[in-house]
């Protein structure tokens, strides 16, 4: 497939680390929350193998925060998500589907409870800040909503624990999954969570002090030689194999949380108030008509730039493929597809056409691994 | 400056014309409303000269529509903009700053009044749909809000009138600026406005029937040879010379409409109800502390990837440069900058540093031409 340049401008914001990753050999960008997000440092497959073996440092500043504080902040945050946050704790991260009045998805952020009346919504690629502002204004909530200067560095991979321990000491290895705390780097406190957009383990540093964050970024490479540390970015292959879903790629505002396998984050039984609750109750009682499933395709390469229709043997449309890559683990192409009932079961077969070639596929469960 | 690839995926949506422009030689993309927007077909300067002389066909499907209909639609649309729409007419386009509760900008769309209770908000690059949904839910408005399948083709340049007349007949040349009407192409009606993101004159076809729109796209090139028609895209040089502002580049949610020169679209005297009205009254009475101005820089090339600080001769920060390009007309670099009081007057001088080079600049009025 031909390569096209990205036309840079202020509208596609750089991050505090952009000049660093450009020196380190970033080759491709995507745009995420109006910001540059590195998408490749040369071969994605090489980077995949490295991520599963060693440790990578990622510029994921494009994971922007929506800060919501003030007297009604908990009420507003709860109103936006179908996950019950009534027992949420300070110092914890919560994966929360954000739902509109129709029961459809607007985003799937991780929400950090910083204090009883202070939250960070760490967003996927859509302007949650304007949804929050609209709701808060309409409801006359007493809240303050803004995008703080937080530019995340992710440290991912099995050796991330050793690398982080070398800098922050033993205490950081005791952080529980999706817990966060504050750690000192040369006199500056950083909020660090045990989280990240891979299944290889790791941490995310929510950098508020830009200068210290840039020093920390450099420090990872200065002292990480023994762990074979390399720059990296969310890896298409690793995230599909692990079944990590991507808003905009695998699902969007036309899909509901049941269709996306988010059942366990939909709390319809409690008496919490959130948007789309009645719609979701109706959807649940009627049953969904389609669902995100895995597919395996008998080919060695694929390059997806949009949805691709999936037909069954009778020529009927049974769904659409939304993300795909060659998987070194399965030695074939795997992908994530929205499959219609009654075809969303793992015995189902189908085919799709890409660049004039017809390819056979098999439906399977998610996650792949 | 080094080129970086854009990593395509479903999240950066293709348009119905993407495969066509790729055959026609598009070389760079930007991302706009989560969609691919062509940014260059080879040299931007060559394209600039062509646009000012002949006619171009642009894939601007990334100008997405937010459709708002229903009983309370006029109330919701008015609530979002500081421009008085109480006397707005069906068949007209209105350039409308969208304002939040703090009096800051969220977008600067063109709003089309399709019927008394049906509007299209033709948006710049931010998710206005979620702001509208948040507000409508919070206010319990009786409205329907969604993104319709509308993929705009723009026809821009002095010969656009002849090209359009050849297809749609004399009637289309009688369309007033920012007026729209429905025109037939081989049996399909298309909404066509006399508008577009250049000052060279032209039209925008709001394509709802994708197949007919693709045929029309091809038809422009089949019959446009005599007008030297070429594919193109919003042109950085032409839009800066003409002083067409860009949300995200020249201003964003940290700026208010007075700072951006939108005074004539801020109607504080009428009794219409819109967000941020009291804030804007206060800002107006206190006076603004900075303003978007032009700058002229004594150099032959520039490549801006973000804001650049502007200092005066005493070394004080007087503003930041947000967009810039080499202007063949002025034979120097021109740009758009947010300049602080008391420095925002056309006699002011300053300097900035780009890639280690210090460059002298002069502040001037907008638009340049």
Interface residues (C-beta under 8 A of the other chain):
Chain A: X2 X3 X4 X5 X6 X7 X8 X9 X10 X11 X12 X13 X14 X18 X22 X26 X27 X28 X29 X30 X31 X34 X39 X40 X100 X101 X106 X125 X126 X127 X128 X129 X130 X131 X132 X133 X134 X135 X136 X137 X138 X139 X147 X246 X247 X248 X249 X253 X275 X303 X304 X305 X306 X307 X322 X323
Chain B: X2 X3 X4 X5 X6 X7 X8 X9 X10 X11 X12 X13 X14 X18 X22 X26 X27 X28 X29 X30 X31 X34 X39 X40 X100 X101 X106 X125 X126 X127 X128 X129 X130 X131 X132 X133 X134 X135 X136 X137 X138 X139 X147 X246 X247 X248 X249 X250 X253 X275 X303 X304 X305 X306 X307 X322 X323
